Amino acid sequence: MLYALEFAPERDAEIFAAAPAAAAVFVLWPHEAGGEPYISKTANLRRRLIRLLGAADERTKKLNLRTRVARIEYTPTGSDFESALVLYSALRRLFPERYRERLRLRPAPLVKLNLDNPYPRAYVTTRIGKLSGASFYYGPFGSRLAAEKFLNDSLDFFKMRRCDFDLHPDPAFPGCIYSEMKMCLAPCFKGCTDEQYVVEVARVQQYLDSGGLSLRRALQAERERASAATEFEQAAATHVRLEKVNAAAAQRPDVARRVDRLRALIVQPASEPQHVALFRVEQGRVAPPVLFAVDATTTLADDTATRRQPQSMESRIAQALTAAPPLPRATAAELMDHLALLKRWYYRGSKTGEIFLADDTGDLPMRRVVRGVSRVFRGEKPAPDLNESARDYWVNRGREAERGPE
């Protein structure tokens, strides 16, 4: 909710007292028409306003806007995650050309399966093309290095091409090292039919869509058939291959899913007492928060008597999410921004709030959500992430690579 205060230096004490001593995103509007506003987030709005708009101290060179500000607008927030989303929305509205620079917002690394090409391939990118295309994106990953490592290790189990140029199949073309090593079907010199290549691409897509589960199941079935036929050497070789597939697939963080199927719920502290904030993630985009009263005894909005809701917390959460308005259609640029914000929060070493990812059918784990709501409300630590150690390893490796040698 947006609040506004008209600022006058002679009434500064009254105005500072009216501002909450809590987290918020605020905008300071200047007297001059067309002047550039000052916008930022803070953990304590009152203290920040006193520092920016209080009586100037000639002995310091700190920024002071006391004589230039006419109006204060602010939105209370309950967490740094919410502050980042509100600040992003405000900067995108006020500075459409420079908001990414001001936020220091770096695009999230993604794996792209380029199905718009006659001979599809997969590669790592930080840019999303037109959303109406046939290609699919998987992510966000914590770093480009992590995405490339996952993709390269995964493609070792398939024979899809890895070259980055447009193919014009010619039997006279010499091929590349991957075709010589029998790691590519070599459509470049007609080493396979187009139908065979389409089948291989479909296998890669199934692997990426399922997080490696499709290939693991196929290898498990192959191992069982070999064991049943007493072909123990073949079963042992298949088992070794299965272990390598498990190691490659484990490099994919839970959140790095096909973007158009990325559905989750993020639970954060709320600015309203006795509430938590529920942020829906739909197709990779983060929706505005839904305030949820943790206590079943709530006061209705029409100021009638307090009534007790005869519902479980699970059903009340589901009802609150169902009542939330749907997200409007987004552009590719907006989707990239939301994935970057999600990546910035998710891969932090220490963060507030919890995330709950939907299953393959799009359903949220509501029992776990209920426990997560209780933990966030009480300020307890989140439940351990099964992929936390692997995620932290690749995030740290990515940071080391981005810093370069010392």
matplotlib code that plots the C-alpha trace (Angstrom):
import matplotlib.pyplot as plt

x = [0.0, 1.3, 1.4, 2.2, 3.4, 3.8, 7.1, 7.8, 11.0, 9.2, 7.1, 9.9, 9.5, 5.8, 6.5, 9.3, 7.1, 4.4, 6.8, 7.2, 10.5, 10.3, 11.4, 10.0, 10.7, 10.4, 10.4, 11.3, 9.7, 11.4, 9.8, 10.7, 8.3, 10.1, 12.8, 14.3, 13.0, 15.2, 14.2, 15.6, 14.8, 15.6, 15.3, 14.2, 12.3, 12.1, 15.8, 16.6, 14.3, 15.9, 19.3, 18.2, 15.8, 16.9, 18.7, 21.9, 25.2, 27.9, 30.6, 29.6, 29.3, 26.5, 23.6, 20.9, 17.7, 15.9, 15.3, 14.6, 11.9, 8.2, 6.6, 7.4, 5.8, 6.5, 5.4, 6.0, 7.6, 8.1, 11.3, 14.2, 12.7, 9.5, 11.6, 13.5, 10.3, 8.7, 11.9, 12.2, 8.6, 9.1, 12.4, 11.1, 8.2, 10.3, 13.5, 12.5, 15.9, 18.2, 16.4, 18.6, 21.7, 20.4, 19.4, 22.6, 20.4, 22.3, 20.4, 20.0, 21.9, 19.5, 19.8, 18.1, 16.8, 16.6, 13.8, 13.3, 16.4, 15.9, 18.6, 18.0, 20.8, 21.1, 23.3, 23.6, 22.3, 21.2, 18.7, 15.2, 13.9, 10.3, 8.0, 5.9, 8.7, 9.1, 12.2, 12.3, 14.4, 15.5, 16.7, 17.6, 21.0, 23.3, 26.1, 27.0, 29.7, 27.1, 24.7, 27.5, 28.8, 25.3, 24.6, 27.9, 27.9, 24.3, 24.8, 27.5, 24.7, 23.1, 24.2, 22.7, 25.0, 26.9, 28.3, 27.0, 26.6, 23.7, 23.9, 23.6, 24.0, 26.6, 28.1, 31.4, 31.6, 34.4, 32.5, 34.0, 35.6, 32.2, 31.2, 34.6, 34.1, 30.6, 29.2, 27.0, 24.7, 26.5, 23.6, 26.1, 27.2, 24.1, 25.4, 21.7, 18.3, 16.3, 13.9, 16.6, 17.9, 14.3, 14.1, 17.4, 16.3, 13.1, 15.1, 17.2, 14.0, 12.5, 15.7, 15.7, 11.9, 12.2, 15.5, 17.1, 14.4, 13.5, 17.0, 17.4, 14.3, 15.4, 18.8, 17.2, 14.9, 17.9, 19.9, 17.0, 16.6, 20.3, 20.3, 17.2, 19.0, 22.1, 24.1, 25.9, 28.7, 26.2, 24.2, 27.3, 28.2, 24.7, 24.9, 28.1, 26.4, 23.4, 25.6, 27.1, 23.6, 22.7, 25.8, 25.1, 21.4, 22.2, 24.0, 20.6, 19.2, 15.6, 14.5, 16.2, 13.2, 11.6, 10.6, 7.1, 6.4, 8.2, 5.5, 6.2, 5.2, 7.6, 6.7, 8.1, 7.5, 4.8, 4.7, 1.3, 1.3, 0.1, 0.5, 2.9, 3.3, 2.7, 4.4, 3.2, 5.7, 3.9, 5.8, 9.0, 7.3, 6.7, 3.2, 2.5, 2.2, -0.9, -1.3, -2.2, -3.4, -1.7, -4.2, -7.6, -9.3, -9.3, -11.2, -13.1, -12.5, -15.9, -15.1, -17.8, -17.3, -14.4, -15.3, -13.6, -12.8, -13.8, -11.1, -7.7, -4.7, -4.1, -7.5, -7.2, -3.9, -5.3, -8.3, -6.2, -4.0, -7.1, -8.6, -5.5, -5.8, -4.0, -0.8, -1.1, 0.8, 4.5, 7.2, 10.4, 12.3, 10.0, 10.4, 14.2, 13.9, 11.8, 14.1, 17.1, 15.3, 14.4, 18.0, 19.4, 17.3, 17.3, 21.1, 22.0, 24.0, 21.7, 18.2, 14.8, 11.8, 11.2, 10.3, 8.1, 8.2, 5.2, 5.3, 5.1, 1.3, 1.6, 0.4, 2.1, 3.1, 0.5, 1.5, 5.0, 3.7, 1.8, 4.8, 6.8, 4.3, 4.6, 8.4, 8.5, 5.9, 7.9, 11.2, 12.7, 15.3, 13.9, 14.0, 17.3, 17.5, 18.5, 20.4, 21.9, 25.4, 25.6, 24.0, 26.4, 29.4, 28.5, 27.5, 30.9, 32.7, 30.8, 31.8, 35.4, 35.3, 33.7, 36.3, 39.1, 42.6, 43.8]
y = [0.0, 3.4, 6.2, 9.9, 12.7, 16.4, 17.6, 21.1, 21.8, 23.7, 20.6, 18.1, 16.6, 15.9, 14.4, 12.2, 10.9, 10.0, 7.8, 4.2, 3.1, 0.0, -1.3, 0.5, 1.6, 5.3, 8.1, 11.7, 14.0, 17.4, 20.8, 21.4, 20.0, 17.3, 17.0, 13.5, 11.8, 10.1, 6.5, 3.8, 1.1, 1.1, -1.1, 1.9, 4.6, 7.2, 7.0, 7.3, 10.3, 12.1, 11.6, 12.8, 15.6, 16.6, 19.9, 20.1, 19.7, 22.0, 19.7, 16.8, 16.2, 13.7, 14.0, 16.4, 17.0, 19.1, 22.2, 20.3, 17.7, 18.5, 15.1, 11.7, 8.5, 5.1, 1.5, -0.5, -3.9, -7.0, -8.4, -7.7, -9.8, -7.7, -4.5, -5.7, -6.3, -3.0, -1.1, -2.9, -1.9, 1.7, 2.1, 0.4, 2.9, 6.0, 5.1, 2.7, 3.1, 2.8, 0.7, -2.4, -0.3, 1.3, -2.1, -3.7, -6.4, -9.1, -11.5, -15.0, -17.8, -20.2, -23.3, -22.7, -25.6, -23.8, -25.6, -22.7, -24.0, -26.7, -28.7, -27.8, -27.5, -26.6, -23.8, -21.4, -17.9, -14.9, -13.6, -14.7, -14.4, -14.0, -15.9, -17.1, -19.2, -22.9, -22.8, -23.7, -22.2, -23.9, -22.0, -19.8, -21.2, -19.6, -18.8, -19.3, -21.8, -23.9, -23.9, -24.8, -27.6, -29.1, -28.9, -30.2, -33.2, -33.9, -33.7, -36.4, -38.9, -37.8, -37.3, -33.9, -31.4, -28.8, -26.7, -23.1, -22.4, -22.9, -26.2, -26.8, -30.6, -31.6, -35.2, -33.6, -31.8, -33.3, -33.1, -32.3, -34.1, -35.0, -36.9, -38.6, -39.7, -40.9, -38.3, -36.6, -37.9, -35.6, -34.0, -31.7, -34.3, -36.4, -38.9, -39.4, -38.8, -35.8, -38.1, -39.7, -36.3, -35.2, -38.3, -37.5, -33.9, -35.2, -37.4, -34.3, -32.4, -35.1, -35.2, -31.4, -31.4, -34.2, -33.1, -36.3, -38.6, -39.9, -41.1, -42.5, -44.6, -45.9, -46.9, -48.5, -50.6, -51.5, -52.6, -54.8, -56.4, -57.2, -58.7, -60.8, -62.1, -62.9, -60.4, -59.2, -57.3, -55.3, -54.7, -53.4, -51.1, -49.8, -49.2, -47.2, -45.1, -44.6, -43.3, -40.8, -39.6, -39.2, -37.1, -34.9, -34.4, -33.6, -30.4, -28.9, -26.9, -27.5, -24.0, -24.5, -25.8, -25.2, -21.6, -21.9, -24.5, -22.8, -22.5, -22.0, -20.2, -17.9, -17.2, -14.1, -12.0, -9.3, -5.7, -6.3, -7.8, -11.4, -11.9, -13.5, -12.5, -15.1, -14.5, -16.7, -17.7, -18.4, -19.3, -17.7, -14.4, -13.3, -12.0, -9.2, -10.4, -11.9, -11.1, -14.1, -14.0, -16.8, -16.8, -18.3, -15.6, -12.6, -9.3, -8.9, -5.9, -4.4, -3.9, -6.4, -8.5, -10.9, -14.3, -17.6, -19.3, -23.0, -23.9, -25.5, -23.4, -25.5, -24.7, -21.0, -20.7, -22.4, -20.1, -17.0, -18.0, -18.9, -15.5, -13.6, -11.9, -13.6, -12.2, -10.2, -11.3, -10.4, -9.4, -11.3, -8.4, -8.5, -12.3, -11.9, -9.3, -11.5, -14.5, -12.3, -11.1, -14.7, -15.9, -13.1, -14.1, -17.9, -18.3, -16.1, -17.9, -16.6, -15.4, -14.7, -16.7, -20.1, -21.3, -24.3, -25.6, -27.2, -30.8, -32.0, -31.5, -27.9, -28.7, -27.1, -29.2, -27.7, -29.6, -28.4, -24.9, -24.8, -25.8, -23.2, -20.5, -21.3, -21.2, -17.9, -16.4, -17.4, -16.4, -19.9, -21.2, -23.0, -26.7, -28.0, -28.0, -31.4, -29.7, -26.9, -28.3, -28.8, -25.4, -23.6, -25.4, -24.2, -20.7, -20.3, -21.7, -19.3, -16.3, -17.4, -17.6, -14.2, -12.6, -14.1, -14.8, -12.6]
z = [0.0, -1.0, 1.6, 1.1, 3.3, 2.2, 3.5, 4.9, 6.8, 9.5, 10.4, 10.1, 13.6, 13.0, 9.6, 10.9, 13.7, 11.2, 9.2, 10.5, 12.0, 9.7, 6.4, 3.3, -0.2, -0.6, -3.2, -2.5, -5.0, -5.7, -5.8, -9.4, -12.0, -14.1, -11.5, -10.9, -7.8, -5.2, -4.7, -2.4, 0.1, 3.8, 6.9, 8.9, 7.1, 9.9, 10.5, 6.8, 6.4, 9.4, 7.8, 4.4, 5.4, 8.8, 9.6, 7.6, 9.4, 7.9, 9.2, 7.0, 3.3, 3.6, 1.1, 2.4, 0.5, 3.1, 0.9, -2.3, -1.4, -1.5, -1.1, 0.4, -0.9, 0.7, 0.7, 3.9, 3.2, 5.4, 3.9, 1.7, -1.0, -1.0, -0.9, -4.0, -5.9, -4.9, -5.7, -9.1, -10.0, -9.0, -10.8, -13.9, -13.9, -13.2, -15.1, -17.9, -19.7, -16.6, -14.0, -14.5, -14.1, -10.9, -9.5, -10.7, -12.1, -14.0, -16.2, -14.9, -16.7, -18.5, -20.7, -24.0, -26.1, -29.5, -31.3, -33.7, -35.6, -38.2, -36.4, -32.7, -30.1, -26.4, -25.0, -22.1, -22.5, -20.5, -23.0, -23.7, -27.3, -28.3, -26.0, -28.9, -30.3, -30.1, -27.9, -24.2, -21.4, -18.2, -15.1, -13.4, -12.5, -9.9, -12.4, -16.0, -15.0, -13.1, -16.1, -18.6, -16.3, -16.0, -19.7, -20.9, -18.5, -19.5, -23.3, -22.9, -22.7, -26.0, -29.6, -30.3, -32.0, -30.0, -32.8, -32.9, -36.6, -38.9, -40.6, -44.4, -44.5, -47.1, -47.4, -48.3, -44.9, -42.8, -39.5, -36.1, -33.1, -31.7, -34.8, -34.9, -31.3, -32.1, -29.7, -32.3, -35.0, -37.4, -39.3, -40.8, -43.3, -43.3, -40.8, -39.8, -41.2, -40.1, -38.4, -36.3, -35.3, -34.2, -32.0, -30.3, -29.7, -28.2, -25.8, -24.7, -24.1, -22.0, -20.0, -19.4, -18.7, -16.1, -14.5, -15.7, -14.5, -18.1, -18.7, -15.3, -15.7, -19.1, -17.7, -14.7, -16.9, -19.1, -16.1, -14.8, -18.2, -18.3, -14.8, -15.6, -18.7, -16.6, -18.6, -15.6, -17.4, -19.3, -16.1, -14.4, -17.3, -17.3, -13.6, -14.0, -16.7, -14.4, -11.6, -14.1, -15.1, -11.4, -10.9, -13.9, -13.1, -9.4, -10.6, -11.5, -8.6, -7.8, -9.0, -12.4, -14.2, -17.5, -17.2, -18.7, -16.0, -13.1, -10.5, -6.8, -3.7, -1.7, 1.9, 3.5, 6.6, 6.1, 7.2, 8.7, 12.2, 12.5, 8.8, 6.3, 2.6, 0.0, -3.4, -6.2, -8.9, -12.2, -15.3, -13.9, -12.9, -9.3, -8.5, -6.0, -2.4, -0.9, 2.8, 4.8, 8.5, 10.3, 13.2, 12.2, 14.3, 12.1, 11.9, 8.7, 6.4, 7.0, 10.7, 11.8, 14.9, 15.0, 13.6, 13.8, 10.5, 10.7, 8.2, 8.3, 7.5, 4.4, 3.0, 4.0, 2.2, -0.9, -0.8, -0.5, -3.5, -5.6, -4.9, -6.0, -9.4, -12.3, -13.7, -17.0, -20.0, -19.8, -22.3, -22.6, -20.9, -17.9, -17.6, -17.7, -14.9, -12.7, -13.2, -12.3, -9.1, -8.2, -8.8, -6.7, -3.7, -4.1, -4.4, -1.4, 1.2, 3.9, 3.1, 4.7, 3.7, 2.1, -1.4, -2.2, -5.8, -7.5, -8.7, -12.3, -12.2, -11.0, -7.5, -4.5, -1.5, 0.8, 3.9, 3.6, 2.8, 6.1, 8.1, 6.2, 6.9, 10.6, 10.5, 8.7, 11.0, 14.1, 12.5, 12.5, 10.1, 7.0, 6.5, 5.0, 1.2, -0.2, -3.0, -0.8, -0.7, -4.5, -5.1, -2.8, -4.5, -8.0, -6.9, -5.2, -8.3, -10.5, -8.2, -8.3, -12.1, -12.4, -10.1, -12.1, -10.8, -7.9]

ax = plt.figure().add_subplot(projection="3d")
ax.plot(x, y, z, "-o")
ax.set_aspect("equal")
plt.show()
